[in-house]
């Protein structure tokens, strides 16, 4: 079978190459999937460039891609909830990365039934951004009906999904975006749209219940300027907090360094009696099934910017790298042989 691999750290053209590899066999608790579509995410580019080496050094060559939609081919021992021919989608675990391949073995607990009203390309656009926002906004922040939530970068893959999810839970949604995307994100459901090219959100907002920080750096610090007393900041791009470091099993020395780095943010949180947490998304089939029901009932809609054939995967990554995508970039493997 054909698979796209990271062969060395570097840029897109020098690091990625198609290779012929054997079709894998599912082990206990695993499922073999024929992949019909996969979506790509900024984390794939970060790993390819070597920006994640401090977290996990790769034994190259390795697969790339974390989102998939496809069909069950066979199951390993102990798997009874899936059968050959069933349509499924998933954000695979870090031990099974490599969704840009014709076949992939996946942990059964990370799979969910594909909503039957979605194409494989639409379903593949959901898992990573959906689970990230669900775990940040619903699981960790506990977003409630009527609360005000600020979601940065509303037109991106994460933002376009998070706006819809927050609205589905009854929140008042505020988002930031560029002039060209103001009307587009409003149609996604945003109640208030701030054009960052013309307006300063720090001058317009106050008493926000939840800030969803998708940008990091100064945005993480500034979140507390618009947060109400006792509010919550959840970040996917900011500084790792001590509790998240413990949950990740990071060694004590690195946790000490993380603790020092997080001091300015924790100080700001203490001054506002606020909650801060860095959210590291975890693959979770049960939560993905919950999200799938929202798509099945058309409460949330997939947002796909462009679809590329498998053979043009490098072009897809180049487009993702421009940071101009409105929603997700998807790669179709349906006709890849």
Beta strands, then each sheet from edge to edge (+ up, - down):
strand 1: 2-6
strand 2: 16-20
strand 3: 30-40
strand 4: 62-63
strand 5: 67-75
strand 6: 87-91
strand 7: 103-107
strand 8: 111-113
strand 9: 148-151
strand 10: 172-177
strand 11: 192-195
strand 12: 208-213
strand 13: 227-235
strand 14: 275-278
strand 15: 304-309
strand 16: 328-332
sheet 1: 2+ 1- 4+
sheet 2: 7+ 3- 5+ 6- 8+
sheet 3: 7+ 3- 16+ 15+
sheet 4: 11+ 10+ 9+ 12+ 13+ 14+
end
